Amino acid sequence: MLGIEFPILAFSHCRDVVAEVTKAGGFGVLGAVAHTPEQLEIDLRWIEEQVAGKPYGVDLLLPQKFVGADEGGLDREQVRSLLPPEQQAFIDDILRRYEVPSPPADMQVGRGGALNVSPSGYGPLLDVAFGHDIKLIASALGPPPPDLIERAHGAGVAVVALAGKVVHAERHAAAGVDLIVAQGTEAGGHTGEVATMVLVPEVVDAVAPIPVLAAGGIARGRQMAAAIALGAQGVWTGSVWLTTDEAETHPVVKQKFLAATSSDTLRSRSLTGKPARMLRSAWTDEWERTDTPDPLGMPLQTALVAEAQFRIQRAAHQSGSGAEQLANYFVGQVVGSLDRVKPARQVVLDMIDEYIDAAAAINDVMGDD
Ligand SMILES: Cc1cc2nc3c(=O)[nH]c(=O)nc-3n(C[C@H](O)[C@H](O)[C@H](O)COP(=O)(O)O)c2cc1C
């Protein structure tokens, strides 16, 4: 279906990772929810130059539920007007207590930046994506709308949707998607509560004959072999690319990932308003406290924290600083296995090597001779 050598799909916000995985025989998928149309145009053109005809895809968050959905989405001013003083004061308090420096006065940052989660936000991104030679379009947070499926199929583009429960997968199947990603709770980013080991065979059975990719906790060949044994046709991965050479992960966060154990993540609404797995840090601890306000809904929380996150990342390199303590990012439980920076290409090849050994080991254990 995808014209690839290895059934390894790599979700990344970083175009270099996308291109490297595709060039290595896997399939790179560019996360574009925070792109402007202009930046997406630049990135897709660059990826196409790199991959020379090999396939790649684009991913957007297309949530059904978000603040302002009934009105077709909110503009920047509307978003800003909906940020409650209590939450704004809490953010200011965090920044003050952790002594996070202000940005220079001439730097353009402010509250109100939002994710492109409404049709008016993601429509222009889809126009850019379909103007390129994409082979796949993915919807992270809801069944893709019928007009998107029609447009994709008209252009020969496969439609993928992520599912954290069987009922999500059934909805995606009814909507007419070509591939379903069964993503377990271990995964980095927005994730549900059911584990990959449990979810994958449930989804495979529920949506057959639609092919399923397993996601959540897959960073090496043994995990890939397990996914195939569970009935998946391939794997959809995210966290493992965050510690590659090519990843644009903040250097401080990259070091935290390399040092982290598998117990150092949690699902938190503190970055986007929906539960997403991320590294535990002073930032998540602050939002977890019972005496602090609740996060807002999507996309308000992203808008609320955008400036603070920018300031934290800007100052996090100062060793021992409050900003360093606060810095975090989305990552899955498999972060505990990521202890070395490698080129993305090497990750693909290592995964395949270990997969081959693991598949042989499965045969040895279960075989007759
Ligand atoms: C940093 C990060 C950001 C993510 N953002 C998105 C996103 O915008 N859209 C999406 O479909 N999935 C997103 N995900 C989830 C991945 O697509 C993938 O399902 C997940 O990373 C798989 O689990 P793993 O992290 O254990 O490999 C994100 C994951 C990470 C780690």
The ligand as an SDF file (V2000), in Angstrom:
LIG
                    3D

 31 33  0  0  0  0  0  0  0  0999 V2000
    6.8380   14.8560   20.5710 C   0  0  0  0  0  0  0  0  0  0  0  0
    5.6180   14.1470   20.0740 C   0  0  0  0  0  0  0  0  0  0  0  0
    4.6200   14.8670   19.4420 C   0  0  0  0  0  0  0  0  0  0  0  0
    3.5140   14.2080   18.9030 C   0  0  0  0  0  0  0  0  0  0  0  0
    2.5840   14.9370   18.2020 N   0  0  0  0  0  0  0  0  0  0  0  0
    1.6750   14.2580   17.4650 C   0  0  0  0  0  0  0  0  0  0  0  0
    0.8730   14.9480   16.5050 C   0  0  0  0  0  0  0  0  0  0  0  0
    0.9380   16.1860   16.3450 O   0  0  0  0  0  0  0  0  0  0  0  0
    0.0450   14.1840   15.7480 N   0  0  0  0  0  0  0  0  0  0  0  0
   -0.0250   12.8160   15.8700 C   0  0  0  0  0  0  0  0  0  0  0  0
   -0.7420   12.1620   15.1150 O   0  0  0  0  0  0  0  0  0  0  0  0
    0.6810   12.1790   16.8010 N   0  0  0  0  0  0  0  0  0  0  0  0
    1.5470   12.8570   17.5660 C   0  0  0  0  0  0  0  0  0  0  0  0
    2.3340   12.1670   18.4400 N   0  0  0  0  0  0  0  0  0  0  0  0
    2.1310   10.7160   18.6140 C   0  0  0  0  0  0  0  0  0  0  0  0
    2.8940    9.9290   17.5470 C   0  0  0  0  0  0  0  0  0  0  0  0
    2.2580   10.0850   16.2940 O   0  0  0  0  0  0  0  0  0  0  0  0
    2.9290    8.4380   17.8640 C   0  0  0  0  0  0  0  0  0  0  0  0
    1.6320    7.8850   17.8150 O   0  0  0  0  0  0  0  0  0  0  0  0
    3.5460    8.1010   19.1960 C   0  0  0  0  0  0  0  0  0  0  0  0
    4.7110    8.8500   19.4060 O   0  0  0  0  0  0  0  0  0  0  0  0
    3.8520    6.6000   19.2550 C   0  0  0  0  0  0  0  0  0  0  0  0
    4.3070    6.1870   20.5020 O   0  0  0  0  0  0  0  0  0  0  0  0
    5.8650    6.2710   20.9470 P   0  0  0  0  0  0  0  0  0  0  0  0
    6.0590    7.7090   21.3090 O   0  0  0  0  0  0  0  0  0  0  0  0
    5.9440    5.3630   22.1130 O   0  0  0  0  0  0  0  0  0  0  0  0
    6.6890    5.8440   19.7770 O   0  0  0  0  0  0  0  0  0  0  0  0
    3.4020   12.8120   19.0450 C   0  0  0  0  0  0  0  0  0  0  0  0
    4.3750   12.1030   19.7340 C   0  0  0  0  0  0  0  0  0  0  0  0
    5.4820   12.7390   20.2550 C   0  0  0  0  0  0  0  0  0  0  0  0
    6.5320   11.9360   20.9730 C   0  0  0  0  0  0  0  0  0  0  0  0
  1  2  1  0
  2  3  1  0
  2 30  2  0
  3  4  2  0
  4  5  1  0
  4 28  1  0
  5  6  2  0
  6  7  1  0
  6 13  1  0
  7  8  2  0
  7  9  1  0
  9 10  1  0
 10 11  2  0
 10 12  1  0
 12 13  2  0
 13 14  1  0
 14 15  1  0
 14 28  1  0
 15 16  1  0
 16 17  1  0
 16 18  1  0
 18 19  1  0
 18 20  1  0
 20 21  1  0
 20 22  1  0
 22 23  1  0
 23 24  1  0
 24 25  2  0
 24 26  1  0
 24 27  1  0
 28 29  2  0
 29 30  1  0
 30 31  1  0
M  END
$$$$
